[in-house]
Amino acid sequence: MCWLPSQKPGLAEAVGLSRDQLDAAAWAVTVDGGRLRGAGAMTSAFDAVLLRDLPVARGLYRVPLLHSAIDAGYALFARHRGRFGGQAACALRAPMPLDEATRAELAHRLGDPPPPDPR
């Protein structure tokens, strides 16, 4: 699991998403190259980080009524995220550009050819 700020230079291009898509919701790129958006990304991250990859939150997210409720809760949070206090890390200092190891891992997950060796 690797958390990256959406403002990280080079990230949008590396994952094939637009700036608007990155600004609208949290995203996750799975090991098999899938892209999860919003609540799907958050439930996957919750399981990976807090539950040692047991699919508890993802399992609940697959239940149709819970899926809708979780999506609605995420959408509400995302619309009002500035009201929850705290300060975005990128507001403290600009994120460093995407490093080559992370770029290569994303390319591998997404099935893209590896980036050229900069040497």
N, CA, C and O atoms as CSV, one atom per row, in Angstrom:
chain,resi,resn,atom,element,x,y,z
A,1,MET,N,N,0.859,-1.168,0.000
A,1,MET,CA,C,0.000,0.000,0.000
A,1,MET,C,C,0.898,1.222,0.000
A,1,MET,O,O,1.824,1.339,0.802
A,2,CYS,N,N,0.604,2.113,-0.906
A,2,CYS,CA,C,1.354,3.358,-1.013
A,2,CYS,C,C,0.357,4.482,-1.226
A,2,CYS,O,O,-0.426,4.449,-2.176
A,3,TRP,N,N,0.380,5.474,-0.353
A,3,TRP,CA,C,-0.503,6.640,-0.486
A,3,TRP,C,C,0.241,7.732,-1.228
A,3,TRP,O,O,1.369,8.070,-0.869
A,4,LEU,N,N,-0.373,8.282,-2.253
A,4,LEU,CA,C,0.240,9.361,-3.006
A,4,LEU,C,C,-0.750,10.513,-3.121
A,4,LEU,O,O,-1.925,10.279,-3.405
A,5,PRO,N,N,-0.311,11.745,-2.909
A,5,PRO,CA,C,-1.230,12.881,-3.093
A,5,PRO,C,C,-1.569,13.028,-4.574
A,5,PRO,O,O,-0.709,12.855,-5.437
A,6,SER,N,N,-2.814,13.344,-4.853
A,6,SER,CA,C,-3.239,13.464,-6.252
A,6,SER,C,C,-2.516,14.610,-6.960
A,6,SER,O,O,-2.473,14.647,-8.190
A,7,GLN,N,N,-1.957,15.531,-6.202
A,7,GLN,CA,C,-1.244,16.667,-6.795
A,7,GLN,C,C,0.191,16.322,-7.196
A,7,GLN,O,O,0.888,17.167,-7.757
A,8,LYS,N,N,0.639,15.107,-6.920
A,8,LYS,CA,C,2.021,14.705,-7.217
A,8,LYS,C,C,2.277,14.814,-8.719
A,8,LYS,O,O,1.587,14.172,-9.510
A,9,PRO,N,N,3.260,15.621,-9.118
A,9,PRO,CA,C,3.556,15.765,-10.546
A,9,PRO,C,C,3.864,14.412,-11.199
A,9,PRO,O,O,4.682,13.639,-10.702
A,10,GLY,N,N,3.194,14.148,-12.314
A,10,GLY,CA,C,3.406,12.909,-13.063
A,10,GLY,C,C,2.438,11.795,-12.716
A,10,GLY,O,O,2.352,10.813,-13.453
A,11,LEU,N,N,1.703,11.914,-11.612
A,11,LEU,CA,C,0.815,10.822,-11.191
A,11,LEU,C,C,-0.348,10.630,-12.155
A,11,LEU,O,O,-0.644,9.501,-12.546
A,12,ALA,N,N,-1.009,11.709,-12.539
A,12,ALA,CA,C,-2.179,11.590,-13.433
A,12,ALA,C,C,-1.809,10.845,-14.713
A,12,ALA,O,O,-2.532,9.949,-15.149
A,13,GLU,N,N,-0.697,11.214,-15.300
A,13,GLU,CA,C,-0.256,10.560,-16.535
A,13,GLU,C,C,0.083,9.095,-16.292
A,13,GLU,O,O,-0.240,8.237,-17.115
A,14,ALA,N,N,0.735,8.802,-15.165
A,14,ALA,CA,C,1.164,7.434,-14.863
A,14,ALA,C,C,-0.014,6.482,-14.674
A,14,ALA,O,O,0.091,5.296,-14.989
A,15,VAL,N,N,-1.130,6.989,-14.162
A,15,VAL,CA,C,-2.289,6.109,-13.931
A,15,VAL,C,C,-3.367,6.291,-14.993
A,15,VAL,O,O,-4.397,5.619,-14.941
A,16,GLY,N,N,-3.150,7.187,-15.955
A,16,GLY,CA,C,-4.093,7.364,-17.040
A,16,GLY,C,C,-5.409,8.003,-16.630
A,16,GLY,O,O,-6.465,7.663,-17.164
A,17,LEU,N,N,-5.344,8.932,-15.680
A,17,LEU,CA,C,-6.536,9.640,-15.228
A,17,LEU,C,C,-6.337,11.135,-15.443
A,17,LEU,O,O,-5.209,11.626,-15.493
A,18,SER,N,N,-7.445,11.842,-15.567
A,18,SER,CA,C,-7.362,13.292,-15.750
A,18,SER,C,C,-7.239,13.978,-14.395
A,18,SER,O,O,-7.507,13.379,-13.353
A,19,ARG,N,N,-6.838,15.220,-14.427
A,19,ARG,CA,C,-6.758,16.030,-13.200
A,19,ARG,C,C,-8.137,16.122,-12.558
A,19,ARG,O,O,-8.251,16.030,-11.336
A,20,ASP,N,N,-9.197,16.305,-13.365
A,20,ASP,CA,C,-10.560,16.378,-12.829
A,20,ASP,C,C,-10.953,15.086,-12.121
A,20,ASP,O,O,-11.586,15.125,-11.066
A,21,GLN,N,N,-10.583,13.943,-12.695
A,21,GLN,CA,C,-10.894,12.656,-12.054
A,21,GLN,C,C,-10.174,12.529,-10.717
A,21,GLN,O,O,-10.760,12.084,-9.731
A,22,LEU,N,N,-8.908,12.919,-10.686
A,22,LEU,CA,C,-8.148,12.833,-9.438
A,22,LEU,C,C,-8.684,13.788,-8.380
A,22,LEU,O,O,-8.687,13.469,-7.191
A,23,ASP,N,N,-9.137,14.958,-8.814
A,23,ASP,CA,C,-9.669,15.937,-7.865
A,23,ASP,C,C,-11.037,15.534,-7.316
A,23,ASP,O,O,-11.396,15.924,-6.205
A,24,ALA,N,N,-11.797,14.764,-8.081
A,24,ALA,CA,C,-13.168,14.427,-7.708
A,24,ALA,C,C,-13.261,13.338,-6.645
A,24,ALA,O,O,-14.232,13.306,-5.889
A,25,ALA,N,N,-12.279,12.448,-6.569
A,25,ALA,CA,C,-12.406,11.309,-5.656
A,25,ALA,C,C,-11.051,10.685,-5.378
A,25,ALA,O,O,-10.070,10.924,-6.081
A,26,ALA,N,N,-11.031,9.876,-4.327
A,26,ALA,CA,C,-9.844,9.060,-4.043
A,26,ALA,C,C,-9.814,7.921,-5.068
A,26,ALA,O,O,-10.857,7.449,-5.518
A,27,TRP,N,N,-8.616,7.495,-5.423
A,27,TRP,CA,C,-8.442,6.398,-6.376
A,27,TRP,C,C,-7.459,5.386,-5.813
A,27,TRP,O,O,-6.563,5.727,-5.041
A,28,ALA,N,N,-7.642,4.139,-6.213
A,28,ALA,CA,C,-6.690,3.076,-5.875
A,28,ALA,C,C,-6.392,2.293,-7.138
A,28,ALA,O,O,-7.283,2.047,-7.951
A,29,VAL,N,N,-5.144,1.904,-7.302
A,29,VAL,CA,C,-4.750,1.005,-8.382
A,29,VAL,C,C,-4.401,-0.316,-7.714
A,29,VAL,O,O,-3.469,-0.392,-6.913
A,30,THR,N,N,-5.158,-1.354,-8.050
A,30,THR,CA,C,-4.959,-2.657,-7.408
A,30,THR,C,C,-3.754,-3.375,-7.995
A,30,THR,O,O,-3.220,-2.975,-9.029
A,31,VAL,N,N,-3.337,-4.431,-7.326
A,31,VAL,CA,C,-2.189,-5.207,-7.777
A,31,VAL,C,C,-2.416,-5.754,-9.185
A,31,VAL,O,O,-1.475,-5.853,-9.973
A,32,ASP,N,N,-3.672,-6.111,-9.504
A,32,ASP,CA,C,-3.963,-6.661,-10.835
A,32,ASP,C,C,-4.293,-5.579,-11.866
A,32,ASP,O,O,-4.725,-5.893,-12.975
A,33,GLY,N,N,-4.091,-4.303,-11.505
A,33,GLY,CA,C,-4.279,-3.220,-12.455
A,33,GLY,C,C,-5.657,-2.602,-12.483
A,33,GLY,O,O,-5.913,-1.702,-13.283
A,34,GLY,N,N,-6.550,-3.062,-11.627
A,34,GLY,CA,C,-7.870,-2.449,-11.564
A,34,GLY,C,C,-7.796,-1.059,-10.950
A,34,GLY,O,O,-6.908,-0.769,-10.149
A,35,ARG,N,N,-8.722,-0.218,-11.328
A,35,ARG,CA,C,-8.813,1.119,-10.746
A,35,ARG,C,C,-10.104,1.202,-9.956
A,35,ARG,O,O,-11.184,0.924,-10.478
A,36,LEU,N,N,-9.986,1.584,-8.699
A,36,LEU,CA,C,-11.144,1.736,-7.825
A,36,LEU,C,C,-11.294,3.213,-7.499
A,36,LEU,O,O,-10.308,3.909,-7.255
A,37,ARG,N,N,-12.543,3.691,-7.497
A,37,ARG,CA,C,-12.814,5.110,-7.287
A,37,ARG,C,C,-13.658,5.304,-6.039
A,37,ARG,O,O,-14.507,4.475,-5.712
A,38,GLY,N,N,-13.417,6.402,-5.351
A,38,GLY,CA,C,-14.273,6.816,-4.243
A,38,GLY,C,C,-14.343,5.803,-3.118
A,38,GLY,O,O,-13.319,5.375,-2.586
A,39,ALA,N,N,-15.551,5.429,-2.764
A,39,ALA,CA,C,-15.752,4.505,-1.653
A,39,ALA,C,C,-15.109,3.146,-1.924
A,39,ALA,O,O,-14.632,2.489,-0.999
A,40,GLY,N,N,-15.095,2.725,-3.180
A,40,GLY,CA,C,-14.432,1.460,-3.517
A,40,GLY,C,C,-12.948,1.501,-3.188
A,40,GLY,O,O,-12.392,0.534,-2.668
A,41,ALA,N,N,-12.308,2.630,-3.495
A,41,ALA,CA,C,-10.884,2.798,-3.177
A,41,ALA,C,C,-10.670,2.828,-1.673
A,41,ALA,O,O,-9.724,2.228,-1.161
A,42,MET,N,N,-11.550,3.526,-0.967
A,42,MET,CA,C,-11.392,3.653,0.483
A,42,MET,C,C,-11.629,2.326,1.208
A,42,MET,O,O,-10.913,2.010,2.159
A,43,THR,N,N,-12.626,1.542,0.773
A,43,THR,CA,C,-12.853,0.246,1.430
A,43,THR,C,C,-11.684,-0.692,1.177
A,43,THR,O,O,-11.296,-1.455,2.061
A,44,SER,N,N,-11.126,-0.641,-0.015
A,44,SER,CA,C,-9.963,-1.470,-0.322
A,44,SER,C,C,-8.761,-1.057,0.528
A,44,SER,O,O,-8.045,-1.911,1.051
A,45,ALA,N,N,-8.540,0.250,0.663
A,45,ALA,CA,C,-7.431,0.746,1.487
A,45,ALA,C,C,-7.647,0.388,2.952
A,45,ALA,O,O,-6.707,-0.012,3.638
A,46,PHE,N,N,-8.878,0.528,3.435
A,46,PHE,CA,C,-9.195,0.173,4.818
A,46,PHE,C,C,-8.837,-1.286,5.089
A,46,PHE,O,O,-8.192,-1.595,6.091
A,47,ASP,N,N,-9.252,-2.175,4.201
A,47,ASP,CA,C,-8.930,-3.593,4.379
A,47,ASP,C,C,-7.428,-3.836,4.341
A,47,ASP,O,O,-6.901,-4.582,5.166
A,48,ALA,N,N,-6.740,-3.217,3.396
A,48,ALA,CA,C,-5.303,-3.445,3.236
A,48,ALA,C,C,-4.511,-2.961,4.442
A,48,ALA,O,O,-3.595,-3.642,4.903
A,49,VAL,N,N,-4.862,-1.798,4.946
A,49,VAL,CA,C,-4.076,-1.189,6.012
A,49,VAL,C,C,-4.481,-1.689,7.393
A,49,VAL,O,O,-3.626,-2.066,8.195
A,50,LEU,N,N,-5.768,-1.694,7.669
A,50,LEU,CA,C,-6.214,-2.007,9.023
A,50,LEU,C,C,-6.538,-3.478,9.259
A,50,LEU,O,O,-6.471,-3.949,10.395
A,51,LEU,N,N,-6.882,-4.196,8.223
A,51,LEU,CA,C,-7.318,-5.579,8.407
A,51,LEU,C,C,-6.394,-6.586,7.739
A,51,LEU,O,O,-6.783,-7.729,7.500
A,52,ARG,N,N,-5.191,-6.167,7.444
A,52,ARG,CA,C,-4.175,-7.048,6.841
A,52,ARG,C,C,-4.707,-7.776,5.621
A,52,ARG,O,O,-4.485,-8.974,5.447
A,53,ASP,N,N,-5.402,-7.043,4.793
A,53,ASP,CA,C,-5.944,-7.485,3.510
A,53,ASP,C,C,-7.091,-8.490,3.616
A,53,ASP,O,O,-7.412,-9.161,2.635
A,54,LEU,N,N,-7.713,-8.603,4.790
A,54,LEU,CA,C,-8.946,-9.387,4.877
A,54,LEU,C,C,-10.048,-8.558,4.217
A,54,LEU,O,O,-10.180,-7.374,4.527
A,55,PRO,N,N,-10.830,-9.133,3.332
A,55,PRO,CA,C,-11.798,-8.350,2.556
A,55,PRO,C,C,-13.099,-8.041,3.299
A,55,PRO,O,O,-14.180,-8.264,2.755
A,56,VAL,N,N,-13.017,-7.543,4.509
A,56,VAL,CA,C,-14.205,-7.248,5.312
A,56,VAL,C,C,-14.968,-6.058,4.745
A,56,VAL,O,O,-16.146,-6.189,4.412
A,57,ALA,N,N,-14.324,-4.901,4.628
A,57,ALA,CA,C,-14.998,-3.711,4.110
A,57,ALA,C,C,-15.392,-3.905,2.648
A,57,ALA,O,O,-16.475,-3.489,2.237
A,58,ARG,N,N,-14.518,-4.533,1.861
A,58,ARG,CA,C,-14.853,-4.792,0.454
A,58,ARG,C,C,-16.046,-5.731,0.353
A,58,ARG,O,O,-16.887,-5.573,-0.532
A,59,GLY,N,N,-16.123,-6.712,1.257
A,59,GLY,CA,C,-17.272,-7.625,1.269
A,59,GLY,C,C,-18.564,-6.899,1.583
A,59,GLY,O,O,-19.585,-7.128,0.933
A,60,LEU,N,N,-18.524,-6.024,2.575
A,60,LEU,CA,C,-19.708,-5.240,2.908
A,60,LEU,C,C,-20.086,-4.313,1.752
A,60,LEU,O,O,-21.267,-4.085,1.489
A,61,TYR,N,N,-19.085,-3.789,1.075
A,61,TYR,CA,C,-19.316,-2.874,-0.042
A,61,TYR,C,C,-20.007,-3.586,-1.214
A,61,TYR,O,O,-20.653,-2.938,-2.037
A,62,ARG,N,N,-19.873,-4.894,-1.290
A,62,ARG,CA,C,-20.505,-5.658,-2.378
A,62,ARG,C,C,-21.986,-5.930,-2.128
A,62,ARG,O,O,-22.697,-6.353,-3.040
A,63,VAL,N,N,-22.461,-5.693,-0.901
A,63,VAL,CA,C,-23.882,-5.882,-0.593
A,63,VAL,C,C,-24.632,-4.678,-1.183
A,63,VAL,O,O,-24.333,-3.538,-0.830
A,64,PRO,N,N,-25.611,-4.921,-2.086
A,64,PRO,CA,C,-26.233,-3.810,-2.824
A,64,PRO,C,C,-26.710,-2.629,-1.973
A,64,PRO,O,O,-26.370,-1.491,-2.296
A,65,LEU,N,N,-27.467,-2.841,-0.924
A,65,LEU,CA,C,-27.955,-1.719,-0.123
A,65,LEU,C,C,-26.808,-1.024,0.617
A,65,LEU,O,O,-26.788,0.203,0.714
A,66,LEU,N,N,-25.869,-1.793,1.131
A,66,LEU,CA,C,-24.718,-1.189,1.805
A,66,LEU,C,C,-23.839,-0.433,0.806
A,66,LEU,O,O,-23.292,0.622,1.128
A,67,HIS,N,N,-23.707,-0.976,-0.399
A,67,HIS,CA,C,-22.924,-0.323,-1.448
A,67,HIS,C,C,-23.457,1.091,-1.689
A,67,HIS,O,O,-22.691,2.054,-1.739
A,68,SER,N,N,-24.764,1.200,-1.837
A,68,SER,CA,C,-25.385,2.512,-2.074
A,68,SER,C,C,-25.178,3.449,-0.890
A,68,SER,O,O,-24.888,4.630,-1.076
A,69,ALA,N,N,-25.327,2.928,0.328
A,69,ALA,CA,C,-25.163,3.754,1.526
A,69,ALA,C,C,-23.712,4.206,1.686
A,69,ALA,O,O,-23.458,5.359,2.036
A,70,ILE,N,N,-22.777,3.320,1.437
A,70,ILE,CA,C,-21.357,3.668,1.554
A,70,ILE,C,C,-20.984,4.697,0.487
A,70,ILE,O,O,-20.255,5.647,0.771
A,71,ASP,N,N,-21.482,4.512,-0.740
A,71,ASP,CA,C,-21.223,5.499,-1.802
A,71,ASP,C,C,-21.788,6.872,-1.424
A,71,ASP,O,O,-21.132,7.893,-1.627
A,72,ALA,N,N,-22.994,6.890,-0.879
A,72,ALA,CA,C,-23.615,8.160,-0.482
A,72,ALA,C,C,-22.810,8.823,0.634
A,72,ALA,O,O,-22.598,10.036,0.611
A,73,GLY,N,N,-22.362,8.032,1.610
A,73,GLY,CA,C,-21.547,8.579,2.698
A,73,GLY,C,C,-20.233,9.129,2.187
A,73,GLY,O,O,-19.799,10.194,2.626
A,74,TYR,N,N,-19.589,8.422,1.266
A,74,TYR,CA,C,-18.337,8.912,0.697
A,74,TYR,C,C,-18.579,10.205,-0.077
A,74,TYR,O,O,-17.814,11.160,0.063
A,75,ALA,N,N,-19.631,10.248,-0.888
A,75,ALA,CA,C,-19.935,11.444,-1.682
A,75,ALA,C,C,-20.177,12.650,-0.771
A,75,ALA,O,O,-19.724,13.756,-1.065
A,76,LEU,N,N,-20.885,12.434,0.322
A,76,LEU,CA,C,-21.138,13.509,1.279
A,76,LEU,C,C,-19.829,14.003,1.888
A,76,LEU,O,O,-19.586,15.207,1.978
A,77,PHE,N,N,-18.996,13.061,2.301
A,77,PHE,CA,C,-17.692,13.418,2.857
A,77,PHE,C,C,-16.850,14.171,1.828
A,77,PHE,O,O,-16.257,15.201,2.150
A,78,ALA,N,N,-16.794,13.668,0.596
A,78,ALA,CA,C,-15.954,14.278,-0.439
A,78,ALA,C,C,-16.407,15.706,-0.755
A,78,ALA,O,O,-15.576,16.588,-0.970
A,79,ARG,N,N,-17.711,15.931,-0.782
A,79,ARG,CA,C,-18.220,17.280,-1.062
A,79,ARG,C,C,-17.864,18.275,0.034
A,79,ARG,O,O,-17.723,19.469,-0.229
A,80,HIS,N,N,-17.718,17.786,1.263
A,80,HIS,CA,C,-17.499,18.671,2.410
A,80,HIS,C,C,-16.171,18.413,3.111
A,80,HIS,O,O,-16.012,18.758,4.282
A,81,ARG,N,N,-15.220,17.813,2.411
A,81,ARG,CA,C,-13.971,17.408,3.069
A,81,ARG,C,C,-13.206,18.576,3.675
A,81,ARG,O,O,-12.457,18.383,4.633
A,82,GLY,N,N,-13.375,19.775,3.144
A,82,GLY,CA,C,-12.692,20.934,3.705
A,82,GLY,C,C,-13.227,21.354,5.064
A,82,GLY,O,O,-12.567,22.111,5.776
A,83,ARG,N,N,-14.389,20.886,5.432
A,83,ARG,CA,C,-15.009,21.254,6.712
A,83,ARG,C,C,-14.567,20.373,7.875
A,83,ARG,O,O,-14.943,20.632,9.018
A,84,PHE,N,N,-13.782,19.344,7.604
A,84,PHE,CA,C,-13.404,18.407,8.653
A,84,PHE,C,C,-12.119,18.793,9.367
A,84,PHE,O,O,-11.599,18.018,10.170
A,85,GLY,N,N,-11.607,19.968,9.085
A,85,GLY,CA,C,-10.399,20.430,9.757
A,85,GLY,C,C,-9.152,19.794,9.172
A,85,GLY,O,O,-9.208,19.050,8.192
A,86,GLY,N,N,-8.051,20.100,9.782
A,86,GLY,CA,C,-6.782,19.591,9.284
A,86,GLY,C,C,-6.319,20.400,8.085
A,86,GLY,O,O,-6.983,21.346,7.661
A,87,GLN,N,N,-5.196,20.024,7.558
A,87,GLN,CA,C,-4.641,20.717,6.413
A,87,GLN,C,C,-4.034,19.683,5.486
A,87,GLN,O,O,-3.332,18.774,5.930
A,88,ALA,N,N,-4.301,19.822,4.219
A,88,ALA,CA,C,-3.741,18.894,3.237
A,88,ALA,C,C,-2.222,18.974,3.263
A,88,ALA,O,O,-1.647,20.056,3.380
A,89,ALA,N,N,-1.584,17.818,3.153
A,89,ALA,CA,C,-0.124,17.788,3.163
A,89,ALA,C,C,0.455,18.646,2.048
A,89,ALA,O,O,1.497,19.278,2.219
A,90,CYS,N,N,-0.230,18.667,0.894
A,90,CYS,CA,C,0.298,19.453,-0.226
A,90,CYS,C,C,0.197,20.947,0.033
A,90,CYS,O,O,0.860,21.734,-0.641
A,91,ALA,N,N,-0.625,21.353,1.003
A,91,ALA,CA,C,-0.694,22.775,1.348
A,91,ALA,C,C,0.517,23.180,2.186
A,91,ALA,O,O,0.863,24.360,2.242
A,92,LEU,N,N,1.155,22.226,2.827
A,92,LEU,CA,C,2.332,22.505,3.643
A,92,LEU,C,C,3.579,22.661,2.783
A,92,LEU,O,O,4.425,23.519,3.036
A,93,ARG,N,N,3.674,21.809,1.757
A,93,ARG,CA,C,4.765,21.909,0.788
A,93,ARG,C,C,4.348,21.149,-0.462
A,93,ARG,O,O,3.561,20.205,-0.388
A,94,ALA,N,N,4.861,21.550,-1.578
A,94,ALA,CA,C,4.509,20.910,-2.848
A,94,ALA,C,C,5.048,19.479,-2.873
A,94,ALA,O,O,6.176,19.237,-2.444
A,95,PRO,N,N,4.251,18.527,-3.373
A,95,PRO,CA,C,4.737,17.150,-3.459
A,95,PRO,C,C,5.896,17.028,-4.442
A,95,PRO,O,O,5.964,17.742,-5.443
A,96,MET,N,N,6.792,16.118,-4.137
A,96,MET,CA,C,7.902,15.830,-5.042
A,96,MET,C,C,7.346,15.110,-6.270
A,96,MET,O,O,6.305,14.460,-6.177
A,97,PRO,N,N,8.022,15.214,-7.421
A,97,PRO,CA,C,7.566,14.484,-8.613
A,97,PRO,C,C,7.563,12.983,-8.360
A,97,PRO,O,O,8.258,12.486,-7.473
A,98,LEU,N,N,6.782,12.283,-9.141
A,98,LEU,CA,C,6.682,10.828,-9.044
A,98,LEU,C,C,8.042,10.208,-9.318
A,98,LEU,O,O,8.663,10.496,-10.341
A,99,ASP,N,N,8.509,9.359,-8.408
A,99,ASP,CA,C,9.822,8.745,-8.587
A,99,ASP,C,C,9.736,7.572,-9.566
A,99,ASP,O,O,8.652,7.047,-9.822
A,100,GLU,N,N,10.874,7.170,-10.106
A,100,GLU,CA,C,10.915,6.130,-11.137
A,100,GLU,C,C,10.438,4.775,-10.624
A,100,GLU,O,O,9.793,4.036,-11.367
A,101,ALA,N,N,10.736,4.434,-9.379
A,101,ALA,CA,C,10.296,3.137,-8.838
A,101,ALA,C,C,8.770,3.074,-8.765
A,101,ALA,O,O,8.177,2.052,-9.111
A,102,THR,N,N,8.138,4.147,-8.322
A,102,THR,CA,C,6.678,4.188,-8.252
A,102,THR,C,C,6.088,4.192,-9.649
A,102,THR,O,O,5.096,3.509,-9.904
A,103,ARG,N,N,6.684,4.952,-10.556
A,103,ARG,CA,C,6.217,4.980,-11.947
A,103,ARG,C,C,6.291,3.569,-12.560
A,103,ARG,O,O,5.368,3.142,-13.253
A,104,ALA,N,N,7.383,2.859,-12.303
A,104,ALA,CA,C,7.546,1.497,-12.832
A,104,ALA,C,C,6.514,0.542,-12.227
A,104,ALA,O,O,5.964,-0.298,-12.939
A,105,GLU,N,N,6.246,0.659,-10.930
A,105,GLU,CA,C,5.247,-0.198,-10.283
A,105,GLU,C,C,3.861,0.052,-10.864
A,105,GLU,O,O,3.127,-0.897,-11.138
A,106,LEU,N,N,3.498,1.309,-11.054
A,106,LEU,CA,C,2.199,1.628,-11.650
A,106,LEU,C,C,2.111,1.085,-13.077
A,106,LEU,O,O,1.083,0.527,-13.463
A,107,ALA,N,N,3.170,1.241,-13.856
A,107,ALA,CA,C,3.183,0.723,-15.226
A,107,ALA,C,C,3.018,-0.795,-15.220
A,107,ALA,O,O,2.289,-1.343,-16.047
A,108,HIS,N,N,3.689,-1.473,-14.297
A,108,HIS,CA,C,3.575,-2.927,-14.179
A,108,HIS,C,C,2.137,-3.329,-13.851
A,108,HIS,O,O,1.586,-4.231,-14.482
A,109,ARG,N,N,1.526,-2.660,-12.864
A,109,ARG,CA,C,0.152,-2.983,-12.468
A,109,ARG,C,C,-0.839,-2.725,-13.589
A,109,ARG,O,O,-1.795,-3.480,-13.762
A,110,LEU,N,N,-0.617,-1.668,-14.348
A,110,LEU,CA,C,-1.552,-1.295,-15.402
A,110,LEU,C,C,-1.255,-1.982,-16.729
A,110,LEU,O,O,-1.951,-1.757,-17.719
A,111,GLY,N,N,-0.216,-2.823,-16.747
A,111,GLY,CA,C,0.099,-3.582,-17.954
A,111,GLY,C,C,0.788,-2.772,-19.037
A,111,GLY,O,O,0.828,-3.180,-20.198
A,112,ASP,N,N,1.328,-1.627,-18.655
A,112,ASP,CA,C,2.044,-0.793,-19.620
A,112,ASP,C,C,3.485,-1.273,-19.707
A,112,ASP,O,O,3.993,-1.881,-18.764
A,113,PRO,N,N,4.147,-1.008,-20.822
A,113,PRO,CA,C,5.570,-1.355,-20.869
A,113,PRO,C,C,6.332,-0.539,-19.825
A,113,PRO,O,O,5.949,0.591,-19.520
A,114,PRO,N,N,7.398,-1.100,-19.282
A,114,PRO,CA,C,8.172,-0.356,-18.285
A,114,PRO,C,C,8.748,0.919,-18.880
A,114,PRO,O,O,9.073,0.976,-20.066
A,115,PRO,N,N,8.871,1.954,-18.029
A,115,PRO,CA,C,9.464,3.191,-18.537
A,115,PRO,C,C,10.931,2.971,-18.866
A,115,PRO,O,O,11.564,2.087,-18.290
A,116,PRO,N,N,11.484,3.762,-19.784
A,116,PRO,CA,C,12.891,3.601,-20.125
A,116,PRO,C,C,13.783,3.914,-18.935
A,116,PRO,O,O,13.466,4.771,-18.111
A,117,ASP,N,N,14.900,3.208,-18.859
A,117,ASP,CA,C,15.861,3.447,-17.793
A,117,ASP,C,C,16.488,4.818,-18.029
A,117,ASP,O,O,17.037,5.066,-19.103
A,118,PRO,N,N,16.412,5.729,-17.021
A,118,PRO,CA,C,16.922,7.084,-17.241
A,118,PRO,C,C,18.434,7.167,-17.358
A,118,PRO,O,O,18.959,8.232,-17.684
A,119,ARG,N,N,19.157,6.074,-17.101
A,119,ARG,CA,C,20.625,6.121,-17.171
A,119,ARG,C,C,21.138,6.047,-18.552
A,119,ARG,O,O,22.351,6.075,-18.761
